[in-house]
Amino acid sequence: MPSKPTVNDSFFPPLDDDFTYEEAWTTSAFLDLPSAQFMNLSDDDVLGVHRVNRQLTHSVVTLPSPPNDDGREQKAWEAFYPAGSANPRGDIPGGFGFYMHGPEAFAQRLATEDVVEMAIGYSVLFPDDWEWVKGGKLPGIFGGLGNSAYGCTGGRQTDRENCFNLRLMWRQSSLGELYAYIPLTENNRKHLLAVPPRTIANPDFGFSVGRGSFTFRTATSSSSSSSSNSSAETNVNSTSVSGQQAQLKVNEGGWNMIWERVKLNTIGQEDGEVEVRVNGKQVILATNLTLRSSPEAKIQGLHFETFFGGKGPDWASPKDQHAWFADVTGAIIVRKNES
């Protein structure tokens, strides 16, 4: 596991001289920010985890540390994608999925105040023998008007003016993109299609925004015959569940540190924004958007979902695979001219 010297800048980047991060929280042991409240990754209730896909698990594991580490442990949620798994509604479920409001004070501000800007972050690790196939989903911010915010995925066409879902995707050959469901307006279409290097307006699903603006990196691994521990919190020692397992050795830089910022539009104006940074570098910025038409529509938290797909066998994982998610982080952004 890398020492991640840039974790502070990756998850709490300086934006300008006119902002503060408020109600900041993190599950990362590597974040040195006194104002950020540390949360235990194992405590779903404290993190506001709800609407969990009960077919799947998100067990907490401890990833190995390098010899020069200072003793801090890297806890991560482990996602398991069985061979043949594609799409949560498929015959073979894989990955995991749930929604998160975040810690209580953070969630209450999102629900009760006119919070218009928020950022989330997390790290994701893929082993070096990861097979990308055609693509798969990764977590992102969600929101909207009450319960209409949920299920803003899967080709949904109705009530789209009252929801937004901003997950990420990996694509073939490790290409990355923002996978956006937002209100279906001509202005939104125009400004999303302008995001380089390539944006695709899928006719029945979300917008593939900025495909190829970044690529995902992988860890390294070597062969080992050690057996895995089946407890909920265990040392990660395999990239498969077969008898011949692989000892995971996380190289410096193997993690992908994802940061996503959403700014809601002023009601009646087209001034919403979505920004994605990967490993501290801005890779996607979509501006002049309409994310809501009602002042009651809120940013509601994080849709923490991952799976292969699309749907259909051509999207499915070709073998049993694992990925790991750590450093889950959130904060409300307050501009001085808005406070």
C-alpha positions in Angstrom: 0.0 0.0 0.0 1.5 3.3 -1.0 2.3 6.0 1.6 0.2 8.4 -0.6 2.1 11.7 0.1 -0.5 13.6 -1.9 -3.6 12.3 -0.1 -4.4 15.7 1.4 -4.2 17.6 -1.9 -6.1 14.8 -3.7 -9.1 14.8 -1.3 -9.1 18.4 0.0 -7.6 20.4 -2.9 -7.2 24.1 -2.7 -9.8 25.6 -4.9 -9.4 29.4 -4.6 -9.1 32.0 -1.9 -12.8 32.3 -1.4 -13.9 28.9 0.1 -13.9 26.7 3.1 -14.4 23.0 3.6 -17.0 22.4 6.3 -18.3 19.2 8.1 -15.3 17.4 6.6 -14.9 13.7 7.3 -12.8 10.8 6.2 -12.2 7.0 6.7 -8.5 7.5 5.7 -5.7 6.9 8.2 -3.4 8.8 5.7 -5.2 12.1 5.7 -3.5 14.7 8.0 -6.2 17.3 8.2 -7.2 18.2 11.8 -10.6 19.6 10.8 -11.6 16.3 9.2 -13.5 13.9 11.5 -12.2 10.4 11.3 -14.9 7.7 10.7 -14.6 3.9 10.9 -15.1 2.3 7.6 -16.7 -0.7 9.4 -19.5 1.3 10.8 -22.3 1.5 8.2 -24.7 3.2 10.6 -22.3 6.1 11.3 -21.6 6.5 7.7 -25.2 6.7 6.8 -25.2 3.6 4.6 -28.7 2.6 3.4 -30.6 0.9 0.6 -28.0 -1.8 0.5 -28.1 -4.5 -2.2 -28.3 -7.5 0.2 -27.2 -10.0 -2.5 -23.7 -8.5 -2.2 -21.2 -7.8 0.5 -18.8 -4.9 1.2 -16.5 -6.6 3.8 -13.8 -4.5 5.4 -10.3 -5.9 4.8 -6.8 -4.7 5.8 -4.4 -4.2 2.9 -0.7 -5.0 3.3 1.7 -2.2 4.2 5.2 -1.6 2.7 8.2 -2.1 4.9 8.9 1.6 5.2 5.3 2.5 6.3 4.8 4.1 9.7 2.4 1.5 10.9 -0.9 3.0 9.9 -3.2 0.4 8.3 -5.2 0.7 5.1 -8.8 -0.4 5.6 -10.8 -1.0 2.5 -14.1 -2.3 1.3 -13.6 -5.3 -0.9 -15.7 -5.8 -4.0 -16.0 -9.3 -5.5 -17.0 -9.7 -9.2 -17.6 -13.4 -9.9 -16.9 -14.8 -13.4 -20.0 -14.0 -15.5 -21.3 -11.2 -13.4 -22.7 -8.2 -15.1 -25.3 -5.7 -13.9 -26.9 -5.9 -10.4 -30.1 -7.3 -12.0 -28.2 -10.1 -13.9 -28.3 -13.8 -13.1 -24.8 -13.6 -11.4 -24.6 -10.6 -9.1 -21.2 -9.0 -8.6 -19.5 -5.9 -7.0 -21.7 -4.2 -4.4 -24.1 -1.3 -4.1 -25.6 1.1 -1.5 -26.3 4.8 -0.9 -24.5 6.9 1.7 -25.7 10.1 3.4 -22.4 10.4 5.3 -22.0 11.1 9.1 -25.0 12.6 10.9 -23.9 16.3 11.1 -22.9 16.2 7.4 -26.1 14.6 6.4 -28.3 16.9 8.4 -26.7 20.0 6.7 -27.3 18.4 3.3 -30.9 17.7 4.2 -31.9 20.9 6.0 -29.8 23.7 4.7 -29.4 25.2 1.2 -26.1 23.4 0.6 -25.2 24.0 -3.1 -21.7 22.6 -3.3 -20.2 19.4 -2.1 -17.2 17.1 -2.7 -16.6 13.5 -2.1 -13.5 11.3 -2.5 -12.4 7.7 -2.5 -9.5 5.5 -3.6 -9.9 2.4 -5.7 -7.4 -0.3 -6.3 -7.4 -2.8 -9.2 -4.9 -5.7 -9.3 -2.4 -5.9 -12.2 -4.2 -8.8 -13.9 -7.5 -6.9 -13.9 -9.5 -7.4 -17.1 -11.5 -4.3 -18.0 -13.8 -6.0 -20.6 -16.2 -3.3 -22.0 -16.6 -1.4 -18.7 -18.1 -1.1 -15.3 -19.5 1.4 -12.8 -17.8 3.2 -9.9 -19.2 5.4 -7.1 -20.4 9.0 -7.5 -22.6 11.8 -6.0 -26.4 11.6 -6.3 -29.2 13.9 -5.4 -32.6 15.3 -6.4 -36.0 15.9 -5.0 -36.8 13.6 -2.1 -37.0 10.0 -3.0 -36.9 10.8 -6.7 -33.1 11.0 -6.2 -33.0 7.2 -5.9 -32.8 4.9 -8.9 -31.7 7.7 -11.2 -29.9 5.0 -13.3 -30.6 1.9 -15.5 -32.0 3.8 -18.4 -34.6 5.8 -16.4 -36.4 8.3 -18.5 -39.3 9.4 -16.2 -38.9 12.1 -13.5 -35.4 12.9 -14.8 -35.9 16.6 -14.0 -35.9 15.7 -10.3 -32.7 13.6 -10.0 -29.1 13.4 -10.8 -26.6 10.6 -10.5 -22.9 11.2 -11.2 -21.1 7.8 -11.0 -17.8 7.1 -12.8 -17.0 4.3 -15.2 -14.0 2.3 -16.3 -14.0 1.4 -19.9 -12.1 -0.9 -22.2 -8.3 -0.6 -21.9 -8.6 1.3 -18.5 -10.2 4.4 -20.0 -12.1 6.5 -17.4 -15.2 8.7 -17.7 -18.0 10.4 -15.8 -21.3 8.6 -16.3 -24.0 11.3 -15.8 -27.7 11.1 -15.4 -28.9 14.7 -15.1 -32.1 16.4 -16.3 -32.8 16.0 -20.0 -32.5 19.5 -21.3 -31.0 20.7 -24.5 -28.7 23.0 -22.6 -27.3 20.1 -20.6 -26.9 18.1 -23.7 -24.9 20.9 -25.4 -22.6 21.5 -22.5 -21.9 17.8 -21.7 -21.1 17.1 -25.4 -18.5 19.9 -25.2 -16.4 18.1 -22.6 -13.2 16.7 -24.2 -11.8 14.4 -25.4 -15.0 12.5 -26.2 -18.6 12.6 -24.8 -21.4 10.3 -26.0 -25.1 10.9 -25.5 -26.4 7.4 -25.0 -30.0 7.4 -26.3 -31.5 5.4 -23.5 -29.0 5.7 -20.7 -26.6 8.2 -19.1 -24.1 10.5 -20.8 -20.6 9.1 -21.2 -18.7 12.3 -20.3 -15.0 12.9 -21.0 -14.2 9.3 -22.0 -10.5 8.9 -22.1 -9.7 12.0 -20.2 -7.9 9.8 -17.7 -6.9 6.1 -17.3 -7.0 3.9 -14.3 -3.8 2.3 -13.0 -3.3 -1.1 -11.3 -1.3 -2.6 -8.5 1.2 -5.4 -8.9 0.9 -9.0 -7.6 2.9 -12.1 -7.4 2.1 -15.8 -7.0 1.4 -17.3 -3.6 -0.3 -20.3 -2.2 -1.4 -18.7 1.1 -5.1 -19.1 2.0 -7.5 -16.3 2.7 -9.3 -15.6 5.9 -13.1 -15.6 5.5 -13.8 -13.1 8.4 -15.3 -9.7 7.7 -12.0 -7.9 8.5 -9.0 -9.8 7.3 -5.6 -9.3 5.5 -6.0 -9.2 1.8 -3.9 -12.0 0.3 -5.7 -12.9 -2.9 -6.9 -11.6 -6.1 -9.0 -14.7 -6.7 -11.0 -17.2 -4.6 -9.3 -20.2 -6.2 -6.9 -22.6 -4.4 -3.9 -21.0 -6.0 -4.1 -17.4 -4.8 -2.1 -14.3 -5.5 -0.3 -12.2 -2.8 -1.3 -8.6 -3.5 1.7 -6.2 -3.4 0.5 -2.7 -3.7 3.0 -0.6 -5.5 3.6 3.1 -4.9 1.0 4.9 -7.1 -1.2 1.8 -7.5 -4.2 3.5 -6.0 -6.6 5.7 -8.1 -7.6 8.7 -5.9 -10.9 10.0 -7.1 -12.4 13.4 -6.2 -15.7 14.6 -7.4 -17.3 18.1 -6.8 -20.9 19.1 -7.6 -22.3 22.6 -7.5 -26.0 22.9 -7.8 -27.4 25.5 -10.2 -29.2 28.6 -9.0 -33.0 28.0 -9.5 -33.9 29.4 -13.0 -30.3 29.6 -14.1 -27.9 27.3 -15.9 -24.8 27.6 -13.6 -24.4 24.1 -12.2 -21.0 22.4 -12.3 -19.5 18.9 -12.1 -15.8 18.4 -11.7 -13.7 15.2 -11.4 -10.0 15.0 -10.3 -7.9 11.9 -10.4 -4.7 11.6 -8.4 -4.9 15.4 -7.8 -5.3 16.4 -11.4 -8.4 17.9 -12.9 -9.6 15.6 -15.7 -13.3 16.6 -16.2 -15.1 19.9 -15.8 -18.7 20.4 -17.0 -20.2 23.8 -16.5 -23.4 25.8 -17.3 -25.6 22.8 -16.2 -29.1 22.5 -14.8 -29.1 19.9 -12.0 -32.4 20.9 -10.3 -35.5 22.9 -11.0 -36.8 23.1 -7.4 -35.1 24.6 -4.4 -36.2 21.5 -2.5 -33.8 19.3 -4.6 -30.7 18.5 -2.6 -27.3 16.9 -2.9 -28.0 13.7 -1.0 -24.7 12.0 -0.7 -22.8 9.2 -2.5 -24.1 6.3 -4.6 -21.5 3.8 -3.7 -22.0 1.2 -6.5 -19.7 -0.9 -8.5 -20.3 -3.7 -11.1 -19.4 -4.8 -14.6 -21.8 -3.4 -17.1 -23.9 -2.4 -19.1 -25.7 -5.6 -19.2 -25.4 -8.8 -21.2 -22.7 -11.4 -21.4 -20.3 -9.3 -23.5 -20.0 -7.0 -20.4 -19.5 -9.7 -17.9 -16.3 -10.3 -15.9 -14.4 -13.1 -17.6 -13.1 -14.5 -14.3 -13.4 -14.0 -10.5 -12.0 -10.5 -9.7 -11.6 -8.2 -6.7 -11.2 -4.5 -6.3 -10.8 -2.4 -3.2 -12.2 0.9 -2.1 -10.7 3.1 0.7 -10.2 6.7 1.9 -13.9 7.6 1.6 -14.1 11.3 2.2 -16.7 14.1 2.1 -17.0 17.8 2.8 -19.4 20.7 2.2 -17.9 23.6 0.2 -18.9 27.1 1.3 -17.9 30.1 -0.7 -17.4 33.3 1.3 -19.9 35.2 -0.8 -22.6 32.5 -0.1 -22.1 32.2 3.7 
